Amino acid sequence: MVGVPNDELSPNSSLWLWVPAFAGTTPRMESAILPAMDNAARNIALVPPPDRRQSETALAIARGTSRLLRSLGFSCISELPLPSGRRADLVALNERGEIWIVEIKSSVEDLRADQKWHEYRAHCDRLFFAFTQDLPCEIFPEGTGLIIADAYGAHLQCEAPEHKLPAPTRKQMTVRFAMAAALRINRLVDPQGHAEFWE
């Protein structure tokens, strides 16, 4: 294990963040491995700048939906770039390897403006829309799941039909999910070392 001091804490604090070192490697070997991994990570835009266009309503829906997904046994990550170039609002992964994508819609206009929502099907086992109770369920496309949410929680109004991913696509999405999650944790541990992701 390698101890990493937490810059957020006071200088006198004894609390360190512990991250695993590469098993069976020497410091010299790690110095060779880490730059190679860092270069590969930079080539995959898995940590895009935050989309500050999101409304307060959209952020509230995302928060409540994330709570629901966690209660269903999923870990989720927001704003994940997909291999197609699109960016999914929420991607959820459970221990069985199932992948759900949830698109957040804060208004009727938001839904009408999204003409490419069907492209998300190629990257998940189930596709959902999440929205507030102010929007009628009838306006959403057939064949998708529906989640009604607010800032404090969410309700699975309608289950999404399953369309299982091919094995190669599942592996690709799982790797992207894992790398994005790891890079975001690394950014918290070492913000200065990952400043380029915010530029």
Order of alpha helices (4+ residues) and beta strands (2+ residues): beta-beta-alpha-alpha-beta-beta-beta-alpha-beta-beta-beta-alpha
